[in-house]
Amino acid sequence: MLVLASASPRRKELLSLLVKEFEVLPADIDETPKYQEEAKDYVVRMAVEKAKAAIEKYKRQPNAGLSAIFLASDTSVVVGGRILGKPSSLDDSLSMLRQLSGRSHQVITSLCLCNLEFDHVVTKCIVNDVSFRDISDVEIQQYWKSGEPHDKAGSYAIQGMGSIFVRSMSGSYSAVVGLPLYEAAQILAQFGIHPLEEMSHE
């Protein structure tokens, strides 16, 4: 059984392209960056902690199987070395999107796959470059009213209306959305899950 340690509907949708059946088991963790923590270290730590929290939650289930594999991921938007989280207000959104306006930033996404005992752990960090056009405050205010940026790192969704701000992108589109499919498929194979081969047996 594969367990997705995330409440993100985007990660669920992306993972469903690779694996037909899996359980969704999100677990709350403290997502505060440590003092002077590097962005790459932070996103990998977040994925690992999400996986560990999901394992503990899974173990408390009466029907918990011993062969479960856990997949966790985290995505952060980084500009000028600063990690931008999710906006809690319009003012937050204005601050974030003003920082991203007219310049390039990084979207860093991590993966963690592990077994129930946490003695087989694989992590991966994918860095993508995204360049924004200039964005006006009026656009940011209207975008906020749409509701789309409310739960998004960096206050935008590249797969939604936020794509109108994107001048260019290099790297993995699915990683920017929230789950790098190429890397996920490679790591799943290390745990005996082969997406295309499984589909051929249907």
Sine and cosine of phi, psi and omega as CSV:
sin_phi,cos_phi,sin_psi,cos_psi,sin_omega,cos_omega
0.00,0.00,0.76,-0.64,0.08,-1.00
-0.99,-0.11,0.71,-0.70,0.00,-1.00
-0.87,-0.48,0.83,-0.56,0.06,-1.00
-1.00,-0.04,0.90,-0.44,-0.04,-1.00
-1.00,0.00,0.91,0.42,-0.04,-1.00
-0.35,-0.94,0.58,-0.82,0.07,-1.00
-0.99,-0.10,-0.01,1.00,-0.09,-1.00
-0.95,0.33,0.85,-0.52,0.06,-1.00
-0.91,0.42,-0.43,0.90,0.02,-1.00
-0.94,0.34,-0.67,0.74,0.03,-1.00
-0.92,0.38,-0.62,0.78,0.04,-1.00
-0.88,0.48,-0.70,0.71,-0.01,-1.00
-0.91,0.42,-0.68,0.74,0.00,-1.00
-0.92,0.39,-0.69,0.72,0.00,-1.00
-0.89,0.45,-0.53,0.85,0.00,-1.00
-0.91,0.41,-0.28,0.96,0.09,-1.00
-0.96,0.27,-0.40,0.92,-0.04,-1.00
-0.98,-0.20,-0.61,0.79,-0.12,-0.99
-0.77,-0.64,0.76,-0.65,-0.07,-1.00
-0.96,0.29,-0.69,0.73,-0.06,-1.00
-0.83,-0.55,0.78,-0.63,0.09,-1.00
-0.35,-0.93,0.34,-0.94,0.01,-1.00
-0.98,-0.19,0.61,-0.79,0.06,-1.00
-0.97,-0.24,0.85,-0.52,-0.07,-1.00
-0.63,-0.78,0.98,0.19,0.01,-1.00
-0.96,0.29,0.47,-0.88,0.03,-1.00
-0.65,-0.76,0.69,-0.72,-0.02,-1.00
-0.97,0.24,0.70,-0.72,0.09,-1.00
-0.69,-0.72,0.25,-0.97,0.09,-1.00
-0.98,0.18,0.88,-0.47,-0.07,-1.00
-0.98,-0.19,0.36,0.93,0.01,-1.00
-0.97,0.25,0.81,-0.59,0.07,-1.00
-0.90,0.43,0.56,-0.83,0.07,-1.00
-0.97,0.23,0.31,-0.95,-0.02,-1.00
-0.86,0.51,0.82,-0.57,0.01,-1.00
0.86,0.52,0.41,0.91,0.03,-1.00
-0.95,0.30,0.77,-0.64,0.04,-1.00
-0.92,0.40,0.55,-0.83,-0.07,-1.00
-0.85,0.53,-0.69,0.72,0.00,-1.00
-0.89,0.46,-0.68,0.73,0.02,-1.00
-0.89,0.45,-0.63,0.78,-0.02,-1.00
-0.89,0.45,-0.76,0.65,-0.08,-1.00
-0.93,0.37,-0.56,0.83,0.06,-1.00
-0.93,0.37,-0.68,0.73,0.02,-1.00
-0.88,0.48,-0.65,0.76,0.01,-1.00
-0.88,0.48,-0.70,0.71,0.00,-1.00
-0.90,0.44,-0.68,0.73,0.01,-1.00
-0.90,0.44,-0.69,0.72,-0.02,-1.00
-0.93,0.37,-0.58,0.82,0.08,-1.00
-0.89,0.45,-0.68,0.73,0.01,-1.00
-0.89,0.45,-0.72,0.70,0.00,-1.00
-0.88,0.47,-0.67,0.75,-0.01,-1.00
-0.91,0.41,-0.62,0.78,0.03,-1.00
-0.92,0.39,-0.61,0.79,0.03,-1.00
-0.87,0.49,-0.73,0.69,0.00,-1.00
-0.89,0.46,-0.64,0.77,0.03,-1.00
-0.92,0.38,-0.64,0.77,-0.01,-1.00
-0.91,0.42,-0.64,0.77,-0.03,-1.00
-0.89,0.46,-0.42,0.91,-0.02,-1.00
-0.99,0.13,-0.12,0.99,0.03,-1.00
-0.97,0.22,0.65,-0.76,-0.04,-1.00
-0.91,0.42,-0.43,0.90,-0.04,-1.00
-0.96,-0.28,0.41,0.91,-0.05,-1.00
-0.89,0.45,0.80,-0.59,0.04,-1.00
-1.00,-0.01,0.42,-0.91,-0.06,-1.00
-1.00,0.10,-0.23,0.97,-0.09,-1.00
-0.98,-0.21,0.30,0.95,-0.04,-1.00
-0.92,0.39,0.62,-0.79,0.09,-1.00
-0.91,-0.41,0.69,-0.73,-0.07,-1.00
-0.92,-0.39,0.69,-0.72,0.04,-1.00
-0.84,-0.54,0.82,-0.57,0.05,-1.00
-0.76,-0.65,0.44,-0.90,-0.04,-1.00
-0.52,-0.85,0.40,-0.91,0.09,-1.00
-0.57,-0.82,0.58,-0.81,0.00,-1.00
-0.78,-0.62,0.75,-0.66,0.06,-1.00
-0.77,-0.64,0.57,-0.82,0.11,-0.99
-0.99,-0.16,0.78,-0.63,-0.09,-1.00
-0.81,-0.59,0.80,-0.60,0.04,-1.00
-0.73,-0.68,0.81,-0.58,-0.03,-1.00
0.85,0.52,0.53,0.85,0.01,-1.00
0.99,0.13,-0.04,1.00,-0.03,-1.00
-0.99,-0.17,0.74,-0.67,0.02,-1.00
-0.99,0.12,0.83,-0.56,0.07,-1.00
-0.99,-0.16,0.86,-0.51,0.01,-1.00
-1.00,0.07,-0.54,-0.84,0.03,-1.00
-1.00,-0.09,0.67,-0.74,-0.03,-1.00
-0.95,0.32,0.62,-0.79,0.04,-1.00
-0.97,-0.23,-0.10,0.99,-0.04,-1.00
-0.33,-0.94,0.15,-0.99,0.08,-1.00
-0.87,0.49,-0.64,0.77,0.01,-1.00
-0.87,0.49,-0.65,0.76,0.06,-1.00
-0.87,0.49,-0.72,0.69,-0.02,-1.00
-0.89,0.46,-0.69,0.73,0.05,-1.00
-0.86,0.52,-0.71,0.70,-0.01,-1.00
-0.88,0.48,-0.71,0.70,-0.03,-1.00
-0.92,0.39,-0.77,0.64,-0.09,-1.00
-0.95,0.31,-0.44,0.90,0.13,-0.99
-0.91,0.42,-0.62,0.79,0.03,-1.00
-0.92,0.39,-0.55,0.83,-0.03,-1.00
-0.99,0.11,-0.37,0.93,-0.09,-1.00
-0.86,0.51,0.79,-0.61,0.11,-0.99
0.94,0.34,0.33,0.94,-0.02,-1.00
-0.51,-0.86,0.08,-1.00,0.01,-1.00
-0.99,-0.12,0.47,-0.88,0.09,-1.00
-0.58,-0.81,0.11,-0.99,0.02,-1.00
-0.93,-0.37,0.61,-0.79,0.17,-0.99
-0.92,-0.40,0.90,-0.43,-0.07,-1.00
-0.94,-0.34,0.84,-0.55,-0.01,-1.00
-0.85,-0.53,0.72,-0.69,0.01,-1.00
-0.93,-0.37,0.38,-0.93,0.10,-1.00
-0.77,-0.64,0.60,-0.80,0.16,-0.99
-0.67,-0.74,0.85,-0.52,0.14,-0.99
-0.88,-0.48,0.69,-0.73,-0.04,-1.00
-0.43,-0.90,0.26,-0.97,0.08,-1.00
-1.00,-0.09,0.05,-1.00,-0.09,-1.00
-0.88,0.47,-0.59,0.81,-0.04,-1.00
-0.99,0.16,-0.17,0.99,-0.03,-1.00
0.86,0.51,0.55,0.84,0.09,-1.00
-0.95,-0.31,-0.03,1.00,0.16,-0.99
-0.80,-0.61,0.98,-0.17,-0.10,-0.99
-0.80,-0.60,0.77,-0.64,0.07,-1.00
-0.80,-0.60,0.78,-0.62,0.05,-1.00
-0.85,-0.53,0.43,-0.90,-0.01,-1.00
-0.53,-0.85,0.57,-0.82,0.01,-1.00
-0.78,-0.62,0.81,-0.58,-0.06,-1.00
-0.89,-0.45,0.80,-0.60,-0.03,-1.00
-0.93,-0.37,0.79,-0.61,0.00,-1.00
-0.84,-0.55,0.55,-0.84,0.05,-1.00
-0.96,-0.26,0.77,-0.63,0.01,-1.00
-0.80,-0.60,0.73,-0.69,0.00,-1.00
-0.91,-0.41,0.77,-0.64,0.01,-1.00
-0.98,-0.22,0.53,-0.85,0.22,-0.98
-0.97,0.23,0.08,-1.00,0.08,-1.00
-0.93,0.37,0.68,-0.74,-0.02,-1.00
-0.85,-0.53,0.74,-0.67,0.01,-1.00
-1.00,0.07,0.36,-0.93,0.04,-1.00
-0.89,0.46,-0.56,0.83,0.03,-1.00
-0.89,0.46,-0.68,0.74,0.03,-1.00
-0.89,0.46,-0.67,0.74,0.00,-1.00
-0.89,0.45,-0.68,0.74,0.00,-1.00
-0.90,0.44,-0.68,0.73,0.02,-1.00
-0.93,0.37,-0.61,0.79,0.03,-1.00
-0.90,0.44,-0.67,0.75,0.02,-1.00
-0.87,0.49,-0.66,0.76,-0.01,-1.00
-0.89,0.45,-0.42,0.91,0.00,-1.00
-0.94,0.35,-0.35,0.94,-0.02,-1.00
1.00,0.04,-0.25,0.97,-0.09,-1.00
-0.88,0.48,-0.68,0.74,-0.10,-0.99
-0.99,0.17,-0.07,1.00,-0.17,-0.99
-0.85,0.52,-0.59,0.80,-0.06,-1.00
-0.88,-0.48,0.47,0.88,-0.06,-1.00
-0.93,-0.37,0.70,-0.71,0.09,-1.00
-0.87,0.49,0.74,-0.67,-0.02,-1.00
0.98,0.22,0.01,1.00,0.06,-1.00
0.93,0.38,0.54,0.84,0.12,-0.99
-0.42,-0.91,0.38,-0.93,0.05,-1.00
-0.85,-0.53,0.90,-0.43,-0.04,-1.00
-0.93,0.38,-0.40,0.91,-0.02,-1.00
-1.00,0.07,-0.03,1.00,-0.03,-1.00
-0.85,-0.53,-0.57,-0.82,-0.02,-1.00
-0.88,0.47,-0.44,0.90,0.00,-1.00
-0.87,0.49,-0.28,0.96,0.01,-1.00
-0.90,0.44,-0.34,0.94,0.00,-1.00
-0.94,0.35,-0.26,0.97,0.03,-1.00
-1.00,0.04,-0.27,0.96,-0.18,-0.98
-1.00,0.08,0.92,-0.39,0.05,-1.00
-0.98,0.20,-0.66,0.75,0.01,-1.00
-0.35,-0.94,0.31,-0.95,0.02,-1.00
-0.52,-0.85,0.67,-0.75,0.11,-0.99
-0.80,-0.59,0.70,-0.71,-0.02,-1.00
0.84,-0.54,-0.54,-0.84,-0.09,-1.00
-0.99,-0.16,0.90,-0.43,0.01,-1.00
-0.88,0.48,-0.70,0.71,-0.03,-1.00
-0.90,0.44,-0.50,0.87,0.05,-1.00
-0.93,0.38,-0.63,0.78,0.03,-1.00
-0.91,0.41,-0.60,0.80,0.04,-1.00
-0.92,0.39,-0.59,0.80,0.06,-1.00
0.49,-0.87,-0.23,0.97,0.01,-1.00
-0.52,-0.86,0.94,-0.34,-0.02,-1.00
-0.94,0.33,0.96,-0.28,-0.13,-0.99
-0.92,0.38,-0.64,0.77,0.00,-1.00
-0.87,0.50,-0.78,0.62,-0.03,-1.00
-0.93,0.38,-0.62,0.78,0.01,-1.00
-0.88,0.47,-0.68,0.73,0.01,-1.00
-0.89,0.46,-0.66,0.75,0.02,-1.00
-0.89,0.46,-0.70,0.71,-0.05,-1.00
-0.96,0.28,-0.60,0.80,0.07,-1.00
-0.84,0.54,-0.60,0.80,0.01,-1.00
-0.88,0.47,-0.54,0.84,0.03,-1.00
-0.92,0.38,-0.34,0.94,0.03,-1.00
-0.97,-0.24,0.26,0.97,0.07,-1.00
0.99,0.11,0.21,0.98,0.02,-1.00
-0.95,-0.32,0.92,-0.40,-0.07,-1.00
-0.89,-0.45,0.99,-0.12,-0.14,-0.99
-0.77,0.64,-0.81,0.59,-0.08,-1.00
-0.94,0.34,-0.59,0.81,0.04,-1.00
-0.91,0.42,-0.65,0.76,0.02,-1.00
-0.91,0.42,-0.61,0.79,0.02,-1.00
-0.91,0.41,-0.52,0.86,-0.02,-1.00
-0.95,0.32,-0.27,0.96,-0.01,-1.00
-1.00,-0.06,-0.04,1.00,-0.03,-1.00
-0.95,0.31,0.00,0.00,0.00,0.00
